[in-house]
Amino acid sequence: MPITRHRALIIALAGIALLLAATLYAYRVPAAPGPRASANVFSADRAKAILQDLVGDGVPHPIGSAANTRLRESIVARLSSLGYTSEMQSGFVCNDAGTCGSPVNIVATLGQRSSGEDSVLLAAHYDSVPAGPGASDDGASVASMLEIARILAARPAPRHPIVLLVTDGEEAGLLGAWLFVREHPLAKRVKAAVNLDARGTSGPSLMFETGSANRWLMRLYASAVPSPMTNSLYYAVYKLLQNDTDFTVFKSAAYQGFNFAYIGHVGRYHTPLDSVANAGAGTIQLQGDNALATVSALANTKTLQPPISESVFFDVFARTLIRWPAEITLPSALLALALLLIETLVLLRNKAVTFREISWGWAATLGVPVVGTALCTGSLAFLIAIGKVPPLRGASWIAQPCAMHVAAASIALLAATCASAGLGRRAGFWGFWVAAALLIALLAVAGAAAAPGAGFVLLLASVAAGLGALPYTLCLLRSRTPREWTAEAAALLPVWVIFAGLFAVLRYLYTALGSLAWPISTLLLSLGTVALLPLLTAAGSPARRRIITLTSLIALGGLGVTLYLPTYSTDWPEHVNVEYWYDAGTGLSNYKVIADSERLPAPLTGAAHFDPMLHPRFEGSAVQAFYAAAPELRLDAPELTLISQATPTAPAAPLLSMSTSRSHASMQPAAAAAHLTLRLRSVRGAPEALVVFPASARVADVSVTTAGGPQRSRLSRLKNGATLLDMVGLPAAGVEFSVDVGGSLPVSVQVFDQSYELAAGGNLQRLRPPNATSAQDGDLTVAHRTVSLDPAAGR
């Protein structure tokens, strides 16, 4: 055995602890400069004063609301006072997932602009969700834009004009961004965009998405931003989330640029707690500094039409940015693997290791992530089953997650130490080292082939393993006896490199994914702990027993603390929405309570006779709700009127459906039986209406009649195969649209309209516990009816 003491293990663990501390320190949010900041620089204090003026009343301002109009007027007034010319861009637009509406964008320019100049866009959205005032999402970004607009107005004109775009309807489905790129004359001249958004109320501003020319973009970013916080894995994780921003639309229009957001304290996101008081000044400062620096760099660069080229990039403790062309990632991974294979042959030839030892090493390295992830997944499943953690299909965050963070990490080390204890004599130091190094290298090759930007940590670790083992293998090639430090270096270097990379990635995994991050964290950390296997083996049985005892206690303690602590708190509440539904067809009224935990809060159980079983919010909906009978209010139900029917003269185009804005369209050819023109209207003036066509109707898309011509949109597909059309900011006169029905007539269609308040059930609102709050659309009043589209009956 090349190492006979546990010195190297102590050094390794101490280094890992230092790397963790350095990561937490590097990604902290510093204090804002204060009210005395120079007029030439961005000031969070000035931006927060603007934010207080814009949304300090705490009133939600969704698209189409009176509060939305008042906020828009305030933004325009501030831009005018700075010398900007503002234009209101309005129109009807549909996105690619069956949501339509009439956003009103604010487009501002400074000074004269020529007709052919490439331009840079600075964008944020001013609408909020109906449940909350949107101070951080995205009022703080709008306030930051106004502070940046003040600074830009005092500077010399840049090489490329800067357009300020404050979009409307982002929360409803990126409607304002779609309206801009499809219809505004300036959209064709914009070549790059900087978008500001938020998915929380605190934390550092992360650059998590770029354009397709990110080799050029990251060169600009590295030179412009003094404290870079980004890596090419963020976007890979971001694509797993059911979230889009306006930058999604800008990328579809081939804009280059940067997307910034902060995701700390996601429990306040889209709730009444997204208030000015909870908006962090340091967070606003970082976001504003990043936006000003990058938009200035883009506006002053020589060209805004760079070649398309991808890169791999990551920051080093927010101090510098390392980047390389994506196309060299796979060759680099293959070279690292080749070096490790050569070193393995040297070790085998010199009898430092045997094939049998390597085989046992492979058994351990493959077993550690499997066993560790299974243990953490089982713990999570247990917590969900007993109601301590909400189901993964909803918002699965809890108020006090730190104990489970520690438990998930401990499980990874526990699995590795147990594997070392059980197989250490069979594998030995080099058996473990070869297996771990080759596993990491093979994963690096696979990652480089599948997604070059996502696997940089594994690539760097495999390179570190190969370089770390060079002194030892060179000694063997020269027939010299290797010194002990050469074996230690072979193990220590890849351990430190992989944990340095993993900590930066894991820092925001929980805030991005919720409790699903725990088993994922254990899986990723297991790749680091398998690199510790040689050192655990060399440390001896007493050290391993102590580590097994300690990590077992920590893992069990973390699970126990999580069981003891409340799942939610007043600062991190459960999302519980209360809805009143009236069905005009049956005359029945219901209360519906939708809770993240899928458990009815105790104070509500005695307020009405709720069915203890969950039921779909409506037929085909994936959202589950608790039902109780409610007093009948006899609300005016929405109208869906058949205006005309025609038989298509040509075969219908293949129908397309999308389950979400991220989903890929699925082709379903079908011949249309009838072309129906319909009018949708909310008699009671509700701001939003939904139409659900049954699966048997085979409706895939819709064409909405507007003053600017027909707007065509694919529809969202529900889990039962039905399709959904969602109209937000519905005009009083209603909306006319047409669909091709592939099935036989008549067709029974569900129609809802919903207003963002609770018409009845105030007692339920008052009984909502202090550790619960409304979220997203908030408490609603919904009127429902089923309409039979029957041309023979004239309806």
Residue pairs with C-beta under 8 A, 6 or more apart in sequence:
1 428
1 429
1 537
1 538
2 352
2 429
2 430
2 472
2 482
2 484
2 486
2 487
2 538
3 429
3 484
3 487
3 488
3 534
3 535
3 538
4 484
4 538
5 538
5 539
6 535
6 538
6 539
6 540
6 543
7 488
8 488
8 491
8 492
8 535
8 538
8 539
9 532
9 535
9 536
9 538
9 539
9 543
11 488
11 492
12 491
12 492
12 495
12 496
12 532
12 535
15 492
15 495
15 496
15 499
16 495
16 496
16 499
16 528
19 496
19 499
19 500
19 503
20 499
20 503
22 317
23 317
23 500
23 503
23 504
23 507
24 507
26 317
26 318
26 319
27 204
27 229
27 318
27 504
27 507
28 204
29 202
29 203
29 204
29 264
29 280
29 282
29 283
29 286
30 282
30 285
30 286
31 281
31 282
32 43
32 44
32 45
32 281
32 282
32 284
32 285
33 41
33 43
33 44
33 45
33 285
34 45
35 43
35 45
37 43
37 45
37 46
39 154
40 151
40 154
41 151
42 144
42 147
42 148
42 151
42 285
42 288
42 289
42 292
43 147
43 285
43 288
44 281
44 282
44 284
44 285
44 288
45 281
46 147
46 150
47 140
47 143
47 144
47 146
47 147
47 284
47 288
48 140
48 143
48 276
48 279
48 281
48 284
50 78
50 143
50 146
50 147
51 135
51 139
51 140
51 142
51 143
51 276
51 279
51 284
52 276
53 74
54 71
54 74
54 75
54 139
54 142
54 143
55 61
55 71
55 128
55 133
55 134
55 135
55 139
55 276
56 276
57 133
58 133
58 272
58 275
58 276
59 67
59 133
60 67
60 128
60 129
60 130
60 131
60 132
60 133
60 134
60 756
60 778
61 67
61 68
61 70
61 71
61 126
61 127
61 128
61 133
61 134
62 68
62 127
62 128
62 129
62 130
62 171
62 172
62 687
62 728
62 756
63 101
63 102
63 103
63 127
63 168
63 169
63 171
63 172
63 175
63 728
63 729
64 101
64 102
64 687
64 728
64 729
64 730
65 687
65 756
68 126
68 127
68 168
71 126
72 88
72 104
72 106
72 126
72 168
75 106
75 126
75 142
75 146
75 166
76 86
76 88
76 106
78 146
79 86
79 106
79 108
79 146
79 149
79 164
80 86
82 146
82 149
82 150
82 153
83 110
83 153
84 108
84 109
84 110
84 149
84 153
84 164
85 108
85 109
85 110
86 106
86 107
86 108
87 106
87 107
87 108
88 104
88 105
88 106
88 107
89 104
89 105
89 106
89 107
89 179
89 180
89 183
89 184
90 102
90 103
90 104
90 105
91 102
91 103
91 179
91 183
91 706
91 707
91 708
92 100
92 101
92 102
92 704
92 706
92 707
92 708
92 711
93 100
93 101
93 102
93 103
93 175
93 178
93 179
93 182
93 183
93 711
94 100
94 178
94 702
94 704
94 711
94 712
94 713
95 173
95 174
95 175
95 178
95 661
95 713
96 658
96 661
96 713
96 714
97 173
97 658
97 660
97 661
97 713
97 714
97 715
97 716
98 658
98 702
98 713
98 714
98 715
98 716
98 723
98 724
98 725
98 726
99 172
99 173
99 175
99 713
99 716
99 726
99 727
99 728
100 175
100 702
100 704
100 711
100 713
100 725
100 726
100 727
100 728
100 735
101 169
101 172
101 173
101 175
101 727
101 728
101 729
101 730
102 729
102 731
103 127
103 167
103 168
103 169
103 172
103 175
103 176
103 179
103 729
104 168
104 176
105 165
105 166
105 167
105 168
105 176
105 179
105 180
105 184
106 126
106 164
106 165
106 166
107 163
107 164
107 165
107 180
107 184
107 186
108 149
108 163
108 164
108 165
108 166
109 161
109 162
109 163
109 164
109 186
110 149
110 152
110 153
110 162
111 157
113 119
113 161
116 189
117 160
117 161
117 189
118 160
118 189
118 190
118 191
118 303
118 304
118 305
119 160
119 161
119 162
119 163
119 186
119 189
119 190
119 191
119 304
120 158
120 160
120 161
120 162
120 163
120 190
120 191
120 192
120 193
120 194
120 257
120 295
120 298
120 299
120 304
121 162
121 163
121 164
121 165
121 190
121 192
121 193
121 194
121 250
121 255
121 257
122 145
122 148
122 162
122 163
122 164
122 165
122 193
122 194
122 196
122 291
122 295
123 164
123 165
123 166
123 167
123 177
123 193
123 194
123 195
123 196
123 246
123 247
123 250
124 138
124 141
124 142
124 144
124 145
124 166
124 167
124 195
124 196
124 197
125 138
125 141
125 142
125 166
125 167
125 168
125 169
125 170
125 171
125 176
125 177
125 197
125 246
126 138
126 139
126 142
126 166
126 167
126 168
127 134
127 167
127 168
127 169
127 170
127 171
127 172
127 176
128 134
128 137
128 138
128 139
128 171
128 274
129 137
129 171
129 270
129 775
129 776
129 777
129 778
130 756
130 776
130 777
130 778
131 270
131 271
131 272
131 577
131 756
131 774
131 775
131 776
131 777
131 778
131 779
132 270
132 271
132 272
132 273
132 274
132 275
132 775
132 778
133 139
133 272
133 274
133 275
133 276
134 171
134 274
135 201
135 274
135 275
135 276
135 278
135 279
136 198
136 200
136 201
136 262
136 268
136 269
136 274
136 278
136 279
136 283
137 197
137 198
137 199
137 269
137 270
137 274
138 170
138 196
138 197
138 198
139 276
139 279
140 198
140 279
140 283
140 284
140 287
141 196
141 197
141 198
141 287
141 291
142 166
143 284
144 196
144 284
144 287
144 288
144 291
145 164
145 166
145 196
145 291
147 288
148 288
148 291
148 292
148 295
149 164
151 292
152 162
152 296
158 296
158 299
158 300
159 299
159 300
159 301
159 302
160 191
160 298
160 299
160 300
160 301
160 304
161 299
162 295
162 299
163 186
163 190
165 180
167 174
167 176
167 177
167 180
167 246
168 175
168 176
169 175
169 176
169 179
169 728
169 729
170 176
170 177
170 197
170 245
170 246
172 728
172 729
173 661
173 726
173 728
174 244
174 245
174 246
174 248
174 249
174 661
175 728
176 246
177 246
177 248
177 249
177 250
178 249
180 187
180 249
181 187
181 249
181 250
181 252
181 253
183 708
187 253
190 250
190 253
190 255
191 255
191 256
191 304
191 305
192 211
192 255
192 256
192 257
192 298
192 304
193 247
193 250
193 255
193 256
193 257
193 258
194 257
194 258
194 260
194 291
194 294
194 295
194 298
195 245
195 246
195 247
195 250
195 257
195 258
195 259
195 260
196 260
196 261
196 287
196 291
197 245
197 246
197 247
197 259
197 260
197 261
198 261
198 262
198 263
198 269
198 287
199 243
199 261
199 262
199 263
199 266
199 269
199 511
200 262
200 263
200 264
200 265
200 266
200 268
200 269
200 511
201 264
201 265
201 268
201 269
201 273
201 274
201 278
201 279
201 280
201 283
202 262
202 264
202 265
202 278
202 280
202 283
203 262
203 263
203 264
203 265
203 280
203 283
203 508
203 511
204 229
204 262
204 264
204 283
204 286
204 318
205 229
205 260
205 261
205 262
205 283
205 286
205 287
205 289
205 290
206 229
206 230
206 234
206 260
206 261
206 262
206 263
206 508
207 221
207 225
207 228
207 229
207 230
207 234
207 258
207 259
207 260
207 290
208 230
208 234
208 235
208 238
208 259
208 260
208 261
209 234
209 235
209 238
209 245
209 247
209 251
209 258
209 259
210 217
210 218
210 221
210 235
210 256
210 257
210 258
210 259
211 217
211 251
211 255
211 256
211 257
212 251
212 254
212 256
212 308
212 310
213 256
213 306
213 307
213 308
213 309
214 232
214 256
214 309
214 310
214 311
214 313
215 309
215 310
215 311
215 323
215 325
215 326
216 256
216 306
216 307
216 309
217 256
217 257
217 258
217 306
218 311
218 313
218 321
218 323
219 323
220 294
220 297
220 298
220 301
221 228
221 230
221 258
221 294
221 297
221 321
222 228
222 320
222 321
222 323
223 297
224 293
224 294
224 296
224 297
225 289
225 290
225 293
225 294
226 293
227 286
227 318
227 319
228 315
228 318
228 320
228 321
229 315
229 318
230 313
230 314
230 315
230 321
231 313
231 314
231 315
231 456
231 504
231 505
232 311
232 312
232 313
232 314
232 452
232 453
232 454
232 456
233 314
233 453
233 454
233 456
233 457
233 505
234 508
235 453
236 451
236 453
236 454
237 509
237 512
237 513
238 512
239 662
240 513
241 512
241 513
242 660
242 662
244 661
244 662
245 259
245 261
247 257
247 259
248 661
250 257
256 304
256 306
257 294
257 298
258 290
258 294
260 287
260 290
260 291
260 294
262 283
262 286
262 287
263 508
263 511
263 512
264 280
264 283
264 511
265 278
265 572
266 397
266 511
267 273
267 397
267 399
267 571
267 572
267 573
268 274
268 278
268 572
270 775
270 776
271 573
271 575
271 773
271 774
271 775
272 773
272 774
273 571
273 573
273 773
298 304
309 325
309 326
310 325
310 326
310 327
310 452
310 453
311 323
311 324
311 325
311 326
311 453
312 323
312 324
312 325
312 326
312 329
312 452
312 453
312 456
313 321
313 322
313 323
313 324
313 453
314 321
314 322
314 323
314 456
314 501
314 504
315 321
315 322
315 504
316 322
317 504
326 452
326 453
327 452
329 448
329 452
329 455
329 456
329 459
330 445
330 448
330 449
330 452
332 448
332 459
332 463
333 441
333 444
333 445
333 447
333 448
333 455
333 459
333 462
334 445
336 441
336 444
336 459
336 462
336 463
336 465
336 466
337 438
337 441
337 442
337 444
337 445
337 462
339 466
340 434
340 437
340 438
340 441
340 462
340 465
340 466
340 469
341 438
343 466
343 469
343 470
343 473
344 353
344 358
344 434
344 438
346 473
346 476
346 477
347 353
347 430
347 434
347 473
347 476
348 354
348 355
349 476
350 476
352 430
352 476
353 428
353 430
353 431
353 434
354 431
356 426
357 426
357 427
357 428
357 430
357 431
358 427
358 431
358 434
358 435
359 431
360 423
360 426
360 427
360 431
361 423
361 427
361 428
361 431
361 432
361 433
361 434
361 435
361 436
361 533
362 435
362 439
363 423
363 427
364 419
364 420
364 422
364 423
364 427
364 432
364 435
364 530
364 533
365 432
365 435
365 436
365 439
365 530
365 533
366 439
367 415
367 419
368 412
368 415
368 416
368 419
368 526
368 529
368 530
368 533
369 415
369 523
369 526
369 527
369 530
371 415
371 418
371 419
372 411
372 412
372 414
372 415
372 416
372 522
372 523
372 525
372 526
372 529
373 519
373 522
373 523
373 526
375 411
375 414
375 415
375 522
375 555
376 407
376 408
376 411
376 518
376 519
376 521
376 522
377 519
379 404
379 407
379 411
379 518
379 555
379 559
380 389
380 515
380 516
380 518
380 519
383 389
383 404
383 515
383 559
383 562
383 563
384 390
384 391
384 392
384 515
386 563
387 567
387 597
387 599
388 398
388 562
388 563
388 567
389 396
389 398
389 515
389 562
389 567
390 396
390 397
390 398
390 515
390 567
390 574
390 596
390 597
390 598
391 596
391 597
391 598
392 514
392 515
392 516
393 622
394 575
394 596
394 598
395 514
395 575
395 596
395 775
396 514
396 515
396 516
396 596
397 510
397 511
397 514
397 515
397 572
398 515
398 562
398 567
398 568
398 572
399 565
399 566
399 567
399 568
399 569
399 571
399 572
399 771
400 561
400 562
400 565
400 566
400 569
401 510
401 515
401 562
403 557
403 558
403 559
403 561
403 562
403 565
404 515
404 518
404 558
404 559
404 562
405 510
405 518
405 521
405 558
406 554
406 558
407 518
407 554
407 555
407 556
407 557
407 558
407 559
407 562
408 518
408 519
408 521
408 522
408 525
408 558
409 521
409 522
409 525
410 551
410 552
410 554
410 555
410 558
411 522
411 551
411 555
412 521
412 522
412 525
412 526
412 528
412 529
413 525
413 529
413 532
413 547
413 551
414 547
414 548
414 551
414 552
414 555
415 526
415 529
416 526
416 529
416 530
416 532
416 533
416 536
417 536
417 544
417 547
417 548
417 551
418 548
419 533
420 432
420 533
420 536
420 537
420 544
421 541
421 544
421 545
421 548
424 432
424 536
424 537
424 544
427 435
427 533
427 537
428 537
429 487
429 491
429 534
429 537
429 538
430 534
432 530
432 533
432 534
432 537
433 465
433 469
433 490
433 491
433 533
433 534
435 530
435 533
436 465
436 494
436 530
436 531
436 533
436 534
437 462
437 465
437 466
437 469
437 494
437 531
439 527
439 530
440 458
440 461
440 462
440 465
440 494
440 498
440 527
440 530
440 531
441 458
441 462
441 465
441 466
443 455
443 458
443 527
444 455
444 458
444 459
444 461
444 462
446 455
447 454
447 455
447 458
447 459
448 455
448 459
456 501
457 498
457 501
457 502
457 505
458 498
458 527
460 497
460 498
460 501
461 494
461 497
461 498
461 501
461 527
461 531
462 494
463 497
464 493
464 494
464 496
464 497
464 498
465 490
465 493
465 494
465 531
467 493
468 489
468 490
468 491
468 492
468 493
468 494
469 489
469 490
471 482
471 485
471 486
471 489
471 490
472 482
472 486
472 487
472 489
472 490
475 481
475 482
475 483
475 486
476 482
490 534
491 531
491 532
491 534
491 535
492 535
494 531
495 528
495 531
495 532
495 535
498 527
498 528
498 531
499 528
502 524
502 525
502 527
502 528
505 524
506 517
506 521
506 524
506 525
509 517
509 520
509 521
510 517
510 518
510 521
513 520
536 543
536 544
536 547
566 771
567 574
567 597
568 574
568 771
568 772
569 771
570 770
570 771
573 770
573 771
573 772
573 773
574 595
574 596
574 597
574 601
574 771
574 772
574 773
575 594
575 595
575 596
575 772
575 773
575 774
575 775
575 776
576 593
576 594
576 595
576 596
576 601
576 768
576 772
576 773
576 774
577 593
577 594
577 595
577 774
577 775
577 776
577 777
577 778
577 779
577 780
578 591
578 592
578 593
578 758
578 761
578 764
578 765
578 768
578 774
578 779
579 591
579 592
579 593
579 594
579 617
579 625
579 758
579 779
579 780
579 781
579 782
580 589
580 590
580 591
580 592
580 630
580 633
580 758
580 759
580 760
580 761
580 780
580 781
580 782
581 589
581 590
581 591
581 592
581 630
581 782
581 783
581 784
582 588
582 589
582 632
582 633
582 634
582 635
582 637
582 781
582 782
582 783
582 784
583 589
583 590
583 784
583 785
584 635
584 637
584 783
584 784
584 785
585 784
585 785
585 786
587 632
587 634
588 629
588 632
589 629
589 630
589 631
589 632
589 633
590 627
590 628
590 629
590 630
591 608
591 610
591 627
591 628
591 629
591 630
591 761
591 764
592 617
592 625
592 626
592 627
593 600
593 601
593 604
593 610
593 625
593 626
593 628
593 764
594 617
594 623
594 624
594 625
594 626
595 601
595 626
595 772
598 614
598 624
600 610
600 612
600 626
601 767
601 768
601 769
601 772
602 769
603 767
603 768
603 769
604 610
604 764
604 767
604 768
607 763
607 764
607 767
608 628
608 629
608 630
608 764
609 628
609 629
610 626
610 627
610 628
611 626
611 627
611 628
612 626
614 624
614 625
614 626
615 624
615 625
615 626
615 627
616 622
616 623
616 624
616 625
617 623
617 624
617 625
618 692
618 750
618 752
618 784
619 692
619 720
619 722
619 750
620 692
620 718
620 719
620 720
620 721
620 722
621 718
621 719
622 718
622 719
630 760
630 761
631 760
633 759
633 760
635 684
635 759
635 781
635 783
636 683
636 684
636 783
637 683
637 751
637 753
637 783
637 784
637 785
638 680
638 681
638 682
638 683
638 686
638 689
638 751
638 752
638 753
638 783
638 785
639 679
639 680
639 681
639 682
639 683
639 734
639 751
640 678
640 679
640 680
640 691
640 749
640 751
640 787
640 789
641 678
641 679
641 681
641 795
642 676
642 677
642 678
642 789
642 790
642 791
642 794
642 795
643 677
643 678
643 679
643 736
644 676
644 677
645 674
645 675
645 676
645 677
645 791
646 674
646 675
646 677
647 674
647 675
648 672
648 674
648 675
648 740
651 671
652 670
652 671
652 672
652 740
652 742
654 667
654 668
654 669
654 670
655 667
655 668
655 669
655 670
655 698
655 699
655 700
655 701
655 740
655 742
656 665
656 666
656 667
656 668
656 700
656 701
656 714
657 665
657 666
657 668
657 700
657 714
657 715
657 716
657 717
657 723
658 664
658 665
658 714
658 715
658 716
658 717
659 716
659 717
660 716
665 714
668 698
668 700
670 698
670 700
670 742
671 742
672 740
672 741
672 742
673 741
673 742
673 743
673 744
673 745
674 740
674 741
674 745
674 791
675 738
675 739
675 740
675 741
676 738
676 739
676 740
676 741
676 789
676 791
677 736
677 737
677 738
678 736
678 737
678 738
678 739
678 789
679 734
679 735
679 736
680 689
680 691
680 727
680 730
680 734
680 735
680 736
680 737
680 751
681 730
681 732
681 733
681 734
681 735
682 689
682 730
682 732
682 734
682 753
684 753
684 755
684 783
685 732
685 755
686 730
686 753
686 754
686 755
686 781
686 783
687 728
687 729
687 730
687 754
687 755
687 756
688 726
688 727
688 728
688 729
688 730
688 753
688 754
688 755
688 756
689 726
689 727
689 730
689 751
689 752
689 753
689 754
690 724
690 725
690 726
690 727
690 750
690 751
690 752
690 753
690 754
691 724
691 725
691 727
691 749
691 750
691 751
691 752
692 718
692 722
692 723
692 724
692 725
692 749
692 750
692 751
692 752
693 699
693 715
693 722
693 723
693 724
693 725
693 739
693 741
693 747
693 749
694 721
694 722
694 743
694 747
694 748
694 749
695 720
695 721
695 722
695 723
696 743
696 744
696 747
697 723
697 741
697 742
697 743
697 747
697 749
698 741
698 742
698 743
699 715
699 723
699 739
699 740
699 741
699 742
700 714
700 715
700 723
700 740
701 712
701 713
701 714
701 715
701 739
701 740
702 712
702 713
702 715
702 725
702 737
702 738
702 739
703 710
703 711
703 712
703 713
703 737
703 738
703 739
704 710
704 711
704 712
704 713
704 735
704 736
704 737
705 735
705 736
705 737
705 738
710 738
713 725
715 723
715 724
715 725
716 723
716 724
716 726
717 723
717 724
718 724
725 737
727 735
730 753
741 747
741 789
745 789
745 790
745 791
745 792
746 788
746 789
746 790
746 791
746 792
746 793
747 788
747 789
748 786
748 787
748 788
748 789
749 786
749 787
749 788
749 789
750 784
750 785
750 786
750 787
751 784
751 785
751 786
751 787
752 782
752 783
752 784
753 782
753 783
754 777
754 780
754 781
754 782
754 783
755 780
755 781
756 777
756 778
756 779
756 780
757 779
757 780
757 781
758 764
758 765
758 779
758 780
758 781
759 781
760 781
765 779
768 774
787 795
788 795
789 795
